[in-house]
Amino acid sequence: MRGEPPVPDTDMTVTADDGIRLAGTLTLPDGPGPHPAVLLLHGSGPLDRNGDTPKLPVNLGRPLAAALAAHGIAMLRTDRRGAGATPGDWRTAGFTGNRRDAAAALRALAAHPDVRPGAVGVVGHSEGALHAMALAARDDVAAAVLLAGYARTGEDALRWQARSVLESLPAPVRALRRPLGAAGERLLARVKATRTDAARVAGLPLNARWMRENLAHDTRDDLAAVRAPVLAVTGDKDLQVDPADLDVIRRLVPGETEVHRVSCLTHVLRRDGGRPSLRSYRRPRGARHRHAAHRPPRRPGGCR
């Protein structure tokens, strides 16, 4: 985000339950504390504290920290195991291991002397949204923000994602729907049959433990137990999460709930005026605006 005002960042290390030290950054607002604070939880994979991987820089951490600090809210973000300055191997952490690390970070943030007691929330994106649901259901969380989080089992979410991605592909590929679906079922069965943390399935390295645990997890149980206020946001061009799950989230959460289905927003929180596609994920922010003078005017209601 261009023009971000400088904000005071400090290094903060969180000790996980097994002793691994999770490296992170605590961003504090100007002025005396203690401050309300949030823990930022990223999506799946070897993501650093800003939500970036070498192949896909999402850059969620810095601009969000700056925006929250401008409104008097502190934010903690950490590197996942095996990413950034955190040691370990993200492939062996597992889905539940990521959740335990998130819970440890939440406890450390709540205990920080510059953080106001009882005023700590969670902001989760993609996989992080699922952990935010669980933390808000089981811990002393003041509020939860769910960015592209689903309300179903992980297996149901994966099946919806596979259908959604297939529909975004060219017509010749879509014509292979049945054989591709059969191949996907065989792959899913192989994943479920694994017993190790990591495995090779169809010749590809796979975070097998993470997949098994994620497939079996049902976020609806957590949503029904949340008592904190919830804000849920999903883009209408999300290929990985069904935007209709926003209605399920609103129905399941017992307390105050606000949901937003954002026009032209993709799963990686970027606005895109074109046809939804996984290829657009790597498109830099603002790239679609290049050569805009040579394009025909957008219809009313189109993406800006």
C-alpha atoms as one frame of an Amber mdcrd trajectory, in Angstrom:
protein
   0.000   0.000   0.000   1.680   3.196  -1.161   1.909   6.155   1.131   1.708
   4.072   4.314   2.776   6.137   7.324   5.671   4.620   9.255   4.512   2.681
  12.293   6.589   1.451  15.237   7.352  -2.239  14.672   9.102  -4.367  17.263
  10.353  -7.937  17.025   8.320 -10.367  19.089   9.016 -14.063  19.523   6.331
 -16.524  20.579   7.285 -19.826  22.201   5.066 -22.600  20.861   3.883 -25.522
  22.978   6.756 -27.718  21.756   9.394 -25.026  22.334   9.722 -23.803  18.731
  10.229 -20.041  18.696   7.855 -18.345  16.252   9.413 -15.123  14.964   7.059
 -12.205  14.521   6.403  -8.492  14.457   4.291  -6.508  16.894   3.035  -3.209
  15.477   1.933  -0.690  18.091  -0.050   2.525  17.554   1.379   5.885  18.486
   0.663   7.062  21.981   0.636   5.424  25.379  -0.788   1.954  25.861  -2.130
  -0.439  26.666  -3.876  -0.841  23.296  -6.521  -3.170  21.918  -4.813  -5.703
  19.642  -5.401  -8.390  17.037  -3.510 -11.506  15.978  -3.207 -11.931  12.203
  -3.473 -15.528  10.939  -2.459 -16.272   7.342  -3.500 -18.858   4.792  -1.963
 -22.264   4.132   1.593 -23.051   3.118   5.041 -21.679   4.069   3.886 -18.096
   4.596   5.930 -15.450   6.327   4.537 -12.850   8.719   3.261 -10.708   5.843
   1.400 -13.562   4.171   3.997 -13.925   1.415   5.696 -16.834  -0.317   8.366
 -16.425  -3.017   5.836 -17.449  -5.685   2.883 -15.471  -4.365   3.435 -12.236
  -2.393   0.040 -11.380  -0.889   1.445  -8.533   1.272  -1.393  -8.558   3.756
   0.561  -7.993   6.960   2.202  -4.587   6.520  -0.729  -2.571   5.119  -3.181
  -4.120   7.575  -0.885  -3.376  10.508  -0.516   0.229   9.350  -4.272   0.662
   8.897  -5.062  -0.767  12.313  -2.333   1.258  14.027  -3.855   4.411  12.545
  -7.052   3.485  14.393  -5.304   2.753  17.692  -5.121  -1.055  17.350  -1.936
  -3.110  17.725  -1.270  -6.201  15.609   0.948  -9.272  15.944   1.939 -11.341
  12.917   4.331 -14.301  12.903   6.275 -16.391  10.411   4.936 -19.903   9.980
   7.251 -22.816  10.788   9.957 -23.104   8.173   9.225 -19.635   6.762  10.920
 -16.316   7.371  12.891 -16.404  10.611  10.960 -19.279  12.218  12.723 -22.673
  12.251  11.029 -25.984  11.562   9.196 -27.614   8.665   5.777 -26.376   7.613
   5.026 -29.710   5.913   5.091 -31.596   9.210   3.235 -29.031  11.314  -0.230
 -30.194  10.330  -3.531 -28.326  10.444  -3.974 -28.803  14.186  -0.326 -27.880
  14.743  -0.919 -24.556  13.021  -3.863 -24.012  15.323  -1.807 -24.724  18.425
   0.794 -22.223  17.232  -1.972 -19.663  16.706  -3.275 -20.271  20.228   0.226
 -19.789  21.659   0.596 -16.512  19.766  -2.791 -15.355  21.031  -1.803 -16.042
  24.640   1.515 -14.221  24.200  -0.206 -11.217  22.653  -2.802 -11.050  25.430
  -0.023 -11.121  28.049   2.016  -8.317  26.462   2.267  -5.237  28.715   1.343
  -2.875  25.861  -1.893  -4.778  25.123  -5.144  -4.030  26.903  -6.493  -7.031
  28.853  -9.719  -8.434  27.456  -9.373  -6.502  24.184  -7.639  -8.989  21.885
  -9.191 -10.141  18.616  -8.223 -12.374  15.702  -8.095 -11.657  11.967  -7.758
 -14.733   9.770  -7.429 -15.176   6.013  -8.204 -18.485   4.272  -6.795 -21.226
   6.548  -6.222 -18.498   9.110  -9.949 -17.758   9.113 -10.627 -21.364  10.129
  -8.238 -21.058  13.062  -9.767 -17.702  13.960 -13.159 -19.440  14.229 -11.704
 -22.084  16.543  -9.894 -19.554  18.748 -13.011 -17.399  19.028 -14.980 -20.486
  20.057 -12.547 -21.643  22.747 -10.496 -18.691  23.969 -11.056 -15.232  25.406
 -11.349 -13.444  22.054 -12.968 -10.011  21.877 -13.791 -10.138  18.134 -13.111
 -12.255  15.045 -12.640 -11.150  11.434 -12.946 -13.956   8.878 -11.506 -13.216
   5.438 -12.429 -15.925   2.899 -13.391 -18.530   5.482 -15.816 -21.385   4.767
 -18.644 -22.933   6.796 -18.511 -26.680   6.063 -16.108 -29.598   6.341 -12.698
 -29.298   4.760 -13.566 -32.132   2.389 -16.716 -30.369   1.213 -14.722 -27.166
   0.769 -12.090 -28.982  -1.305 -14.745 -30.531  -3.543 -16.410 -27.144  -4.079
 -13.016 -25.621  -4.838 -12.222 -28.331  -7.409 -15.523 -27.728  -9.229 -15.045
 -23.968  -9.092 -11.497 -24.085 -10.459 -12.539 -26.504 -13.211 -15.280 -24.127
 -14.359 -12.685 -21.342 -14.637 -10.551 -23.344 -17.083 -10.831 -23.325 -20.901
 -13.668 -25.297 -22.539 -11.472 -28.195 -23.732 -10.393 -28.826 -20.135 -13.948
 -28.521 -18.807 -14.974 -31.217 -21.298 -12.775 -33.632 -19.337 -14.870 -33.099
 -16.210 -15.657 -36.784 -15.629 -12.158 -38.281 -16.017 -10.671 -35.393 -14.023
 -13.266 -35.927 -11.310 -12.454 -39.636 -11.148  -8.742 -38.869 -10.903  -9.470
 -36.408  -8.106 -11.414 -39.022  -6.153  -8.513 -41.471  -6.441  -6.097 -38.788
  -5.262  -8.350 -37.935  -2.315  -8.553 -41.592  -1.301  -4.755 -41.861  -1.386
  -4.407 -38.797   0.821  -6.849 -40.206   3.377  -4.908 -43.479   3.430  -1.599
 -41.820   4.343  -0.306 -42.104   7.892   2.790 -39.890   7.783   3.282 -36.141
   8.179   4.523 -35.777   4.616   4.065 -38.044   1.596   4.360 -38.184  -2.157
   1.056 -38.663  -3.951   1.026 -38.957  -7.736   4.709 -38.037  -7.639   4.130
 -34.739  -5.841   5.265 -33.830  -2.299   2.244 -33.375  -0.061   1.656 -32.084
   3.440  -0.315 -35.249   4.151  -1.020 -34.690   7.831  -2.303 -31.179   7.136
  -4.584 -32.502   4.400  -6.037 -35.321   6.522  -6.737 -33.046   9.462  -8.160
 -30.283   7.302 -10.442 -32.643   5.365 -11.970 -33.952   8.596 -12.458 -30.578
  10.297 -15.943 -29.041  10.307 -15.864 -25.285  10.902 -19.604 -25.188  11.614
 -19.006 -26.643  15.077 -16.674 -23.748  15.918 -18.960 -21.111  14.417 -21.883
 -22.291  16.536 -19.738 -21.879  19.686 -18.466 -18.350  18.946 -19.754 -15.706
  21.340 -17.611 -12.775  20.181 -18.746 -10.351  17.453 -17.865 -11.649  13.972
 -17.133  -9.854  10.704 -16.970 -12.198   7.692 -15.830 -11.036   4.240 -15.585
 -13.092   1.039 -15.186 -11.917  -2.541 -17.682 -12.858  -5.212 -14.747 -13.966
  -7.409 -13.334 -16.354  -4.826 -12.561 -19.693  -6.501 -11.624 -21.453  -3.266
 -14.434 -20.516  -0.896 -18.135 -20.442  -1.723 -19.375 -16.890  -1.063 -22.753
 -18.427  -0.160 -21.117 -19.704   3.045 -21.415 -16.156   4.348 -25.127 -16.821
   4.890 -24.286 -20.000   6.813 -21.821 -18.080   8.992 -24.443 -15.450   9.759
 -26.967 -18.128  10.663 -24.653 -20.212  12.838 -22.870 -17.562  14.917 -25.104
 -16.891  17.946 -23.884 -13.367  18.622 -23.442 -10.185  16.636 -22.464 -11.036
  13.056 -21.832  -8.902   9.987 -21.117 -10.397   6.556 -19.996  -8.795   3.295
 -19.797 -10.326  -0.189 -17.386  -7.973  -1.952 -17.738  -7.417  -5.676 -14.754
  -8.384  -7.868 -12.636  -9.570  -4.913 -10.576 -12.757  -5.347  -9.416 -15.264
  -2.748  -6.093 -13.452  -2.332  -7.974 -10.228  -1.520  -7.280  -8.497  -4.826
  -9.851  -6.834  -7.007  -9.984  -8.248 -10.521 -12.309  -7.187 -13.302 -11.627
 -10.217 -15.478 -12.833 -13.804 -15.424 -11.880 -15.516 -12.143  -8.740 -17.610
 -12.634  -5.946 -19.031 -10.500  -3.534 -17.386 -12.931  -4.706 -13.964 -11.793
  -3.403 -14.667  -8.266   0.144 -13.813  -9.314  -0.911 -10.619 -11.027   0.635
  -7.682  -9.150  -1.712  -5.251  -7.464  -2.710  -2.565  -9.905  -1.598  -4.575
 -12.951  -5.083  -4.685 -14.371  -5.077  -0.871 -14.502  -2.202  -0.752 -16.980
  -3.178   0.482 -20.396  -6.642   1.252 -19.017  -6.913   4.171 -21.447  -7.048
   1.674 -24.308  -9.950  -0.285 -22.848 -13.634   0.428 -23.440 -15.475   2.085
 -20.525 -16.818  -0.288 -17.901 -20.521  -0.822 -17.563 -22.168   0.656 -14.464
 -21.584  -1.612 -11.495 -18.351  -3.029 -12.917 -15.097  -3.399 -10.998 -13.121
  -0.293 -10.242
